[in-house]
Amino acid sequence: MNDVTDRPDIEIDARGLNCPLPILRTKKALNTMKSGQLLRVLATDPGSVRDFQAFCKQTGNGLVYAEEGNGEFQFLLRKK
């Protein structure tokens, strides 16, 4: 876990879901959020690492961090 200031406003549990579902759920959640808010996504799909990197690059949302542990991935995004 990162700094306490990285507490998410919303968290999505996309564990067990494969592409494109984690990204689709992320996009839906981001549409409800205000600029600057944080979204944490939990995933198990190994392809989600490159998916979230590409998604953030394409949409302009910030990828604050991406971590992997025990076959699970955590992504923290900042809404643009």
Secondary structure per residue as TSV (DSSP state, phi and psi in degrees):
chain	resnum	aa	ss	phi	psi
A	1	M	-	360.0	146.7
A	2	N	-	-93.4	-168.7
A	3	D	-	-52.5	149.9
A	4	V	G	-59.3	-24.6
A	5	T	G	-71.4	-8.9
A	6	D	G	-93.1	23.3
A	7	R	-	-68.9	128.3
A	8	P	-	-75.7	151.5
A	9	D	S	-80.3	-32.3
A	10	I	E	-138.7	147.6
A	11	E	E	-130.6	137.5
A	12	I	E	-116.8	131.3
A	13	D	E	-101.6	102.0
A	14	A	E	-108.8	20.1
A	15	R	T	-65.0	137.3
A	16	G	T	87.7	-6.3
A	17	L	-	-100.1	143.9
A	18	N	-	-106.5	163.3
A	19	C	T	-51.5	134.7
A	20	P	T	-101.1	10.6
A	21	L	H	-59.2	-42.8
A	22	P	H	-59.4	-40.2
A	23	I	H	-68.8	-41.3
A	24	L	H	-63.0	-41.5
A	25	R	H	-67.4	-35.5
A	26	T	H	-64.7	-46.4
A	27	K	H	-60.4	-42.9
A	28	K	H	-62.2	-43.5
A	29	A	H	-65.9	-44.3
A	30	L	H	-60.2	-32.2
A	31	N	T	-65.1	-19.2
A	32	T	T	-96.7	-4.1
A	33	M	S	-100.0	160.3
A	34	K	-	-92.8	156.4
A	35	S	T	-55.4	133.8
A	36	G	T	92.3	-14.1
A	37	Q	-	-72.5	157.7
A	38	L	E	-107.3	140.7
A	39	L	E	-126.8	124.8
A	40	R	E	-102.7	134.9
A	41	V	E	-121.4	129.8
A	42	L	E	-104.8	131.2
A	43	A	E	-144.8	160.6
A	44	T	-	-121.0	-9.7
A	45	D	-	-72.5	116.2
A	46	P	T	-58.3	-27.6
A	47	G	T	-72.2	-11.5
A	48	S	H	-66.0	-24.6
A	49	V	H	-60.1	-54.3
A	50	R	H	-71.3	-30.8
A	51	D	H	-62.4	-44.7
A	52	F	H	-71.9	-34.6
A	53	Q	H	-61.6	-47.4
A	54	A	H	-66.6	-41.3
A	55	F	H	-59.7	-46.4
A	56	C	H	-66.9	-38.4
A	57	K	H	-63.7	-42.0
A	58	Q	H	-72.9	-34.7
A	59	T	H	-95.8	-17.1
A	60	G	-	85.8	0.1
A	61	N	-	-75.2	149.2
A	62	G	E	-86.7	134.9
A	63	L	E	-95.5	99.8
A	64	V	E	-69.5	-45.4
A	65	Y	E	-159.8	158.5
A	66	A	E	-135.2	124.7
A	67	E	E	-129.6	151.2
A	68	E	E	-129.7	139.1
A	69	G	E	-163.6	131.3
A	70	N	T	55.9	36.2
A	71	G	T	77.7	7.9
A	72	E	E	-117.1	148.4
A	73	F	E	-118.0	140.3
A	74	Q	E	-120.6	133.7
A	75	F	E	-125.9	136.0
A	76	L	E	-118.1	119.6
A	77	L	E	-114.4	144.5
A	78	R	E	-109.8	122.9
A	79	K	-	-63.0	131.1
A	80	K	-	-69.3	360.0
